[in-house]
Amino acid sequence: MQSMKSWSLFLTLVVALSLGAIQPARADGFSNTGSMSTARSFFPSVLLTNGQVLVAGGDNHGPGTYASSAELYVPSSGTWTNTGAMAVARTDHSATLLTNGLVLVAGGHDNEDADTNSAELYDPAGGIWTNASPMSTARSGHTATILGNGQVLVAGGLDTDTYTNSAELYDPASNTWTNTGSMAVGRFGHTATLLTNGQVLVVGRL
């Protein structure tokens, strides 16, 4: 059985290489793979439970031309597949894999040239987006951290040209946001890391 699996994997790699989707690794360890359908920057990527990678939104031509499109990367073939588009085009937003397998996208800068408080949920099973409850505060360039209890902590970001110190929690079970304690300073372009003791370490700011 093991030899059959190994042979199947070998054949998959041969086909992928012959199609040009996966290139042999270079001396520096990197290798080329398939290109996305849409050029984009300032977007998040999320590893799904099925092993595929979701990318959504981003800036593809400059202000006012932010993308609502989304696509999936399939590691086994090195190819990209278009999936359902978000309701709101956005850049500098967050995307978080929830414990129920859905992906929460929140905030960002939209095509109305404004920071948004809108949020959406992506369902990998159907490839569709549904609206989630909006955040209390519009923000872009913020952080989103999933906590041990399954809730998502969103902190900081840019709110109408002001770096905010506010933070809020998203509860997937009730689809609601709740304000929580504010940081000592407003932050943008910072990081947030869940520590083993359950606390979240926020570092840096612009």
C-alpha positions in Angstrom: 0.0 0.0 0.0 2.8 2.4 0.9 4.5 1.7 -2.5 1.3 2.5 -4.3 1.0 5.8 -2.4 4.6 6.7 -3.2 4.0 5.8 -6.9 0.8 7.9 -7.0 2.7 10.9 -5.5 5.5 10.5 -8.0 3.1 10.5 -10.9 1.3 13.6 -9.5 4.6 15.5 -9.3 5.6 14.4 -12.8 2.3 15.7 -14.2 2.7 19.0 -12.3 6.2 19.5 -13.5 5.3 18.7 -17.1 2.5 21.3 -17.0 4.9 23.9 -15.7 2.9 24.5 -12.5 5.7 23.5 -10.2 9.4 24.1 -11.0 12.3 22.3 -9.5 13.7 24.0 -6.4 16.6 26.4 -7.0 19.8 26.4 -5.0 18.3 29.0 -2.6 15.4 26.6 -1.8 12.7 28.6 -3.6 10.8 27.4 -6.7 8.4 29.0 -9.1 4.8 28.0 -9.0 1.6 29.1 -10.8 0.6 32.7 -10.9 -2.5 34.2 -9.5 -5.3 35.2 -11.8 -5.3 38.8 -10.5 -2.3 41.0 -9.6 -2.7 42.2 -6.1 -0.9 43.7 -3.1 -1.8 44.5 0.6 -4.0 41.4 0.9 -4.1 38.6 3.4 -3.8 34.9 2.7 -5.2 32.1 4.8 -4.4 28.4 5.0 -7.7 26.5 5.0 -8.4 23.2 6.7 -8.4 21.4 3.3 -4.8 22.5 2.7 -5.7 25.1 0.1 -4.8 28.8 0.5 -7.4 31.6 0.2 -6.4 35.1 -1.0 -8.9 37.8 -1.2 -9.1 41.5 -2.2 -6.0 43.8 -2.3 -4.8 46.7 -4.3 -4.2 45.9 -8.0 -4.0 49.2 -9.7 -4.0 52.0 -7.1 -6.6 54.0 -5.1 -10.2 53.3 -6.2 -9.4 50.1 -7.9 -9.3 47.7 -5.0 -10.3 44.1 -5.7 -13.2 42.1 -4.4 -12.1 38.9 -6.1 -10.7 35.9 -4.3 -8.9 32.8 -5.5 -7.6 29.5 -4.1 -4.1 28.0 -4.4 -3.9 24.2 -4.7 -0.5 23.0 -3.5 -0.7 19.6 -5.1 -0.9 21.1 -8.6 0.6 24.5 -8.0 -2.4 26.2 -9.6 -4.9 28.9 -8.7 -8.7 28.7 -9.0 -11.1 31.6 -8.9 -13.7 31.4 -6.1 -16.6 33.6 -5.0 -15.9 37.4 -4.8 -16.5 39.5 -1.6 -19.3 41.9 -1.5 -16.9 44.8 -0.7 -13.7 45.5 -2.5 -11.0 46.1 0.0 -7.3 46.4 0.8 -5.3 46.4 4.1 -7.9 44.2 5.6 -7.6 41.1 7.9 -8.5 37.5 7.2 -8.8 34.9 10.0 -9.5 31.2 9.9 -12.2 30.4 12.5 -12.5 27.2 14.4 -15.6 26.3 12.5 -13.7 26.3 9.2 -15.1 29.7 7.9 -12.8 32.6 7.2 -13.6 36.0 8.7 -12.6 39.1 6.6 -12.8 42.4 8.4 -12.2 46.1 7.7 -9.8 47.5 5.2 -9.8 50.4 2.9 -12.6 50.4 0.3 -13.2 51.8 -3.2 -15.1 54.8 -1.7 -11.6 55.9 -0.4 -12.7 55.2 3.2 -11.8 52.8 6.0 -14.6 50.4 6.5 -16.1 48.5 9.4 -17.7 45.9 7.2 -17.0 42.2 7.7 -17.7 39.0 5.6 -17.5 35.3 6.1 -16.2 32.8 3.5 -17.4 29.3 3.4 -14.9 27.0 1.7 -17.5 24.3 1.2 -19.5 26.4 -1.2 -17.0 29.0 -2.1 -19.5 31.8 -1.1 -19.3 34.9 1.0 -22.0 36.1 3.5 -22.2 39.4 5.4 -21.1 39.3 9.0 -21.9 41.9 11.6 -19.9 45.1 11.1 -17.2 46.1 13.6 -17.8 48.9 16.0 -15.0 50.9 14.5 -13.9 51.3 10.9 -10.2 50.3 10.5 -7.5 49.2 8.1 -4.0 48.0 8.7 -5.2 46.4 11.9 -4.4 43.0 13.4 -6.7 40.0 13.9 -5.8 37.2 16.3 -7.9 34.1 17.0 -7.9 33.4 20.7 -8.1 30.1 22.5 -11.8 30.5 23.1 -12.4 30.8 19.3 -13.1 34.5 19.4 -11.1 36.9 17.3 -9.3 40.0 18.7 -9.1 42.9 16.4 -6.8 45.8 17.5 -5.6 49.1 16.2 -5.5 50.2 12.6 -6.2 53.4 10.7 -9.6 55.0 11.2 -10.1 58.1 9.0 -6.5 59.2 9.1 -6.2 58.5 12.8 -4.3 55.6 14.4 -6.8 54.0 16.8 -6.0 52.3 20.1 -9.4 50.6 20.2 -9.9 46.8 20.2 -12.9 44.6 19.9 -13.8 40.9 19.9 -15.7 38.9 17.3 -17.8 35.9 18.6 -18.5 33.4 15.8 -21.2 31.7 17.8 -23.4 34.9 18.0 -21.9 36.8 15.0 -21.4 39.8 17.2 -18.6 42.3 18.1 -17.9 43.5 21.6 -15.6 46.3 22.5 -12.8 45.4 24.9 -10.0 47.3 26.6 -8.1 49.8 24.5 -4.3 49.8 24.0 -2.2 52.5 25.5 -1.4 54.0 22.1 -2.9 54.0 18.7 -1.2 51.6 16.3 -1.0 50.8 12.6 1.3 48.3 10.9 1.9 46.5 14.1 1.9 42.8 14.9 -0.1 40.7 17.3 0.9 37.3 18.6 -1.0 34.8 20.7 1.3 33.6 23.5 1.2 30.2 25.2 -0.2 31.8 28.3 -3.3 33.0 26.4 -2.2 36.6 26.3 -1.7 38.6 23.1 1.6 40.4 22.5 1.2 43.6 20.4 4.5 45.1 19.1 5.4 48.1 17.0 3.5 50.9 15.4 3.8 53.4 12.5 
